[in-house]
Every structure is written in C-alpha cells, then in structure tokens.
Amino acid sequence: MLQIGEFSKICQVSVKTLHHYDRIGLLTPAEVDRFTGYRHYRMEQIDTMNYIQRLKRYGFSLGEIQHLITVSDHNELVKALRQQRDRLRQEQQEAAAILNELQAHISIFERTGDIMMYQKGYTVEIRKSPAMNILSKRAMMGVDEFGKYYGMLFERVKKETVTPTGLNGARYHDEEFNQESSDIEVFIGIREGDKADTILEPCECAMAVHHGGYSTLSEAYGAIVSWIAENGYEMAGAPFDLYIKTQFNAPSPEDWETEVYFPIRRK
C-alpha cells in the first residue's frame, strides 16, 4: 500500500487533486485509516491514475472520465476516443486558421498603420439575390447547432427524393443576435419547386463576399451595414448567407467562401 504522499509523487499529481478526486468519486483511496484519516492507495491504482491523466490530456472532462474509466465495452471506448480525436482535429484546424488570420492582421497593420484595415477590405455591391426553391428549418438555435438542423434537412432530401442544388444558407430573423440562441432559418436549395417549403424570390441586396471561417463573418456584416448607411439605403428584410465554398469542397477554412446578403431599399 502507498501513502497519499508517495502516490502523489509517483503519479505526479498533487495531494489536493487526489482529495478532490476522492470527493467526486473519481478515484477513491483503497483504504482510509479510521483513526488518523490517512489515505492509502494500492499499487494497481497507479495505472488507473495514469489512465485518468491521459484522458485529461485528451481533453475529456472529469465527468466524462468518470464514466470512461468504468466502461468495459471495447466499441464504446473506441467511439469515445475517435470522437474526441475528431474534436481535437477541429480545434487544431480552427487554431491554425486563427494563427494565419493573426499573422495577416499583423502584416496589414505593419503595412498600413490601420489596426482595423481588415474590415475595409470588403467590396460591397448591389446585387439581385438568386431565386431559390428551398427546404428549410426555422428554430431558436445556437450557431453550433447548425449541423444538427442541416442533418434534419438532408434526411428530408433522402426521404422526399429531391435534388439539391448545392446552394445552402441561413437567414437571421432576430433583430438582435445571440450566438447561443437566435431565430435562425437554415435552408437547402432544391430543384423541385413543387416540393419546396418556400421559394426565396429575388430581391435587391447589398452583398459582399467573405473569405475564411465563420467566426469572422461579423466583419462582413459590419462592412455591409456601414455601406448601407453611407449610401442612402435601409435594410428591408432578414439578412442571409449563402455558403459557396465550405469544408466539403475546400478543406482549409482560409478557402471557404460565403456570400452575405442584406435586403435593402432606398430611404
């Protein structure tokens, strides 16, 4: 048996952490002296502690780890590890995109002396939005839930035997935007007008093309709204995005392309 101090040294984890793991039931001592309260651990618990530390490095929460260390089903463990691997890959891609974005920002700032020059790089033009037959799903949703709702729409594509045009997007119906919960309508363009939920009619819009990940779309929105105010227009409907190039045809976020449309009218 190992005293808690010895176990702490061997596993390279603080005594305070071991006390916490005991409190939450993640790793309890093999034996607690009922007179002194001293905690003792078995040698085989070293393997469990190292397993916990490894799962922490992989980014699992303590709650997830508490479940995983009790799982004996091989397939369930493999599934959990693969899902976490995919999450880490996604985070790695996002971090790489942010790093490239930061480097570009530094270069622009060094060249121009304008810390906000990146937002002035958009070309805003007046364009008729395309007519589209769409399958759509409107709900109070967070941005990170887009995939779930698009999944529902693509299931409908299969069941209803319609032909996607490849042009997908999202409309924002709230006056205010909340990343965690807003009135958003995601949609898929289809060829069959008689099977569409609705038809998006062409309308006059202020439009700009955004290149890059979705986290910086607000810069395109800011550029368009400024252009609208400066050119004697006002907004005349819900703005929407059309996803021209996405992760499905351009793996690097730097190559993603989104057309941003704001319906307008003359003041």
C-alpha positions in Angstrom: 0.0 0.0 0.0 1.1 3.5 -0.7 0.5 6.6 1.5 -1.1 9.5 -0.3 2.2 11.5 -0.4 4.0 8.6 -2.1 1.2 8.0 -4.5 1.2 11.7 -5.3 4.9 11.7 -6.2 4.7 8.5 -8.3 1.7 9.8 -10.3 2.9 13.4 -10.5 -0.4 14.7 -9.2 -0.9 17.0 -6.2 -2.4 15.7 -2.9 -5.1 18.4 -3.3 -6.1 16.9 -6.6 -6.3 13.5 -5.1 -8.5 14.8 -2.3 -10.8 16.3 -5.0 -10.9 13.1 -7.0 -11.9 11.3 -3.8 -14.7 13.8 -3.0 -16.2 13.4 -6.5 -15.8 9.6 -6.6 -13.4 9.6 -9.5 -10.6 7.8 -7.6 -11.1 6.8 -4.0 -8.3 5.5 -1.8 -8.1 1.8 -1.3 -8.1 2.3 2.4 -8.6 5.2 4.9 -7.3 4.8 8.4 -10.4 5.3 10.6 -8.3 6.8 13.4 -5.9 9.1 11.6 -7.8 9.6 8.3 -4.6 8.8 6.4 -5.4 7.6 2.8 -3.6 4.7 1.3 -3.6 3.5 -2.4 -2.9 0.1 -3.9 -0.1 -0.2 -6.5 -2.6 -1.1 -9.2 -4.3 2.3 -8.7 -1.2 3.9 -10.3 -2.4 2.5 -13.7 -5.9 4.0 -13.1 -4.4 7.3 -12.1 -2.2 7.4 -15.2 -5.2 6.5 -17.3 -7.2 9.4 -15.8 -4.2 11.8 -16.5 -4.0 10.6 -20.1 -7.8 11.2 -20.6 -7.4 14.6 -19.1 -4.7 15.4 -21.7 -7.0 14.3 -24.4 -9.4 17.0 -23.3 -12.1 14.9 -21.6 -14.0 16.5 -18.7 -13.8 14.9 -15.3 -17.4 13.8 -15.6 -16.6 12.1 -18.9 -13.6 10.5 -17.4 -15.6 9.2 -14.5 -17.8 7.4 -17.0 -15.0 6.2 -19.3 -12.9 4.5 -16.6 -15.9 2.3 -15.8 -16.6 1.3 -19.4 -15.6 -2.2 -20.4 -17.2 -2.2 -23.8 -14.5 -2.0 -26.4 -16.7 -0.4 -29.1 -18.0 2.3 -26.8 -14.4 3.2 -25.8 -13.2 3.3 -29.4 -16.2 5.5 -30.3 -15.5 8.0 -27.5 -11.8 8.2 -28.3 -12.4 8.7 -32.0 -15.0 11.5 -31.3 -12.5 13.2 -29.1 -9.8 12.9 -31.7 -12.1 14.5 -34.3 -12.9 17.3 -31.8 -9.2 17.9 -31.3 -8.5 17.9 -35.0 -11.3 20.5 -35.5 -9.8 22.7 -32.7 -6.4 22.3 -34.3 -7.8 23.5 -37.7 -9.5 26.4 -36.0 -6.4 27.4 -34.1 -4.3 27.2 -37.3 -6.9 29.4 -39.1 -6.8 31.9 -36.2 -3.0 31.9 -36.3 -3.0 32.6 -40.0 -5.6 35.3 -39.5 -3.5 36.9 -36.8 -0.4 36.9 -39.0 -2.3 38.5 -41.8 -3.6 41.2 -39.4 -0.1 41.9 -38.2 1.1 42.2 -41.8 -1.7 44.6 -42.8 -1.2 46.7 -39.7 2.5 47.0 -40.2 1.9 48.0 -43.8 -1.0 50.5 -43.4 -0.8 51.6 -39.7 -4.6 51.0 -39.5 -5.5 48.4 -36.9 -9.0 48.0 -38.4 -8.0 47.9 -42.1 -9.1 44.2 -42.4 -12.8 45.4 -42.2 -12.2 47.8 -45.1 -11.2 45.1 -47.5 -14.7 44.1 -48.4 -16.2 45.2 -51.7 -20.0 45.8 -51.2 -22.2 45.8 -54.3 -25.9 45.9 -55.1 -27.0 42.6 -56.4 -30.2 40.7 -57.0 -30.3 37.6 -54.8 -30.8 34.4 -56.6 -34.3 32.8 -56.7 -34.2 29.6 -54.8 -36.6 26.7 -54.0 -35.7 25.7 -50.5 -36.3 23.1 -47.8 -35.9 25.0 -44.6 -35.9 24.6 -40.8 -36.5 27.6 -38.6 -35.9 27.5 -34.9 -34.4 29.2 -31.9 -30.9 27.7 -32.3 -27.3 28.4 -31.5 -24.7 28.6 -34.2 -23.1 25.4 -33.0 -26.4 23.6 -33.7 -26.4 24.3 -37.4 -25.1 20.8 -38.2 -27.9 19.2 -36.3 -30.6 21.1 -38.2 -28.8 20.7 -41.6 -28.8 16.9 -40.8 -32.6 17.0 -40.4 -32.8 18.7 -43.8 -30.6 16.3 -45.6 -32.6 13.4 -44.1 -35.6 15.1 -45.8 -33.7 15.2 -49.1 -33.4 11.4 -49.0 -36.9 10.7 -47.9 -38.6 13.2 -50.3 -36.3 12.3 -53.2 -35.5 15.9 -54.1 -32.4 17.2 -55.9 -30.1 19.5 -54.0 -28.7 22.4 -56.0 -25.6 22.6 -53.8 -26.5 26.1 -52.6 -27.2 26.2 -48.9 -27.6 29.0 -46.4 -29.0 30.6 -43.3 -31.4 33.5 -42.7 -31.3 35.5 -39.5 -34.8 36.7 -38.3 -34.0 38.2 -34.9 -33.3 41.9 -34.6 -30.6 41.0 -32.1 -28.1 38.2 -32.5 -27.3 35.7 -29.7 -24.8 33.1 -30.7 -26.3 30.6 -28.3 -30.0 31.1 -29.2 -31.4 33.2 -32.1 -34.3 32.9 -34.5 -32.4 31.3 -37.4 -33.6 29.5 -40.6 -31.2 27.1 -42.2 -32.1 26.0 -45.7 -31.0 23.8 -48.6 -31.7 24.8 -52.2 -33.5 22.1 -54.3 -34.5 21.9 -58.0 -38.1 20.8 -57.5 -40.3 23.9 -56.8 -43.4 21.8 -56.2 -41.7 20.1 -53.2 -40.1 23.2 -51.7 -41.2 24.6 -48.3 -40.9 28.0 -49.8 -39.4 30.0 -52.7 -36.9 32.7 -52.0 -37.8 35.4 -54.5 -35.0 37.6 -55.9 -34.6 40.9 -54.1 -32.3 43.9 -54.2 -29.5 43.4 -51.7 -26.2 44.8 -50.5 -23.9 41.9 -50.9 -20.3 41.2 -50.0 -18.2 38.0 -50.3 -16.5 36.8 -47.1 -13.4 34.5 -47.4 -12.4 32.5 -44.4 -14.0 30.9 -41.3 -17.4 31.7 -40.0 -16.1 33.2 -36.8 -15.2 36.4 -38.7 -18.4 36.8 -40.6 -19.4 39.7 -38.4 -16.7 41.7 -40.2 -18.6 41.3 -43.5 -21.8 42.2 -41.8 -20.2 45.4 -40.3 -18.9 46.4 -43.7 -22.3 45.9 -45.4 -24.2 47.8 -42.7 -21.8 50.7 -42.9 -22.2 50.8 -46.7 -26.0 50.8 -46.4 -25.9 53.7 -44.0 -23.4 55.7 -46.1 -25.3 55.2 -49.4 -28.8 56.2 -48.6 -30.4 52.8 -48.1 -32.0 50.9 -45.3 -32.5 47.3 -44.5 -35.7 45.7 -45.9 -35.7 42.1 -44.7 -33.8 39.4 -42.9 -30.1 39.1 -43.9 -28.9 35.7 -45.1 -25.7 33.9 -46.0 -25.1 31.6 -48.9 -22.3 29.1 -48.4 -20.5 28.9 -51.7 -17.4 27.0 -50.6 -17.4 25.1 -47.3 -15.4 22.4 -45.6 -16.9 19.9 -48.0 -15.2 21.3 -51.1 -12.5 23.4 -49.5 -10.9 21.7 -46.5 -8.9 24.7 -45.3 -11.1 27.4 -43.6 -9.0 30.1 -45.4 -10.6 28.9 -48.7 -14.2 29.0 -47.5 -16.4 31.5 -49.3 -19.7 32.9 -48.1 -21.9 35.4 -49.9 -23.6 37.7 -47.4 -26.9 39.4 -48.5 -28.7 42.2 -46.8 -32.1 43.1 -48.5 -32.3 46.9 -49.0 -34.5 49.7 -50.2 -33.9 53.4 -50.7 -34.8 55.6 -47.8 
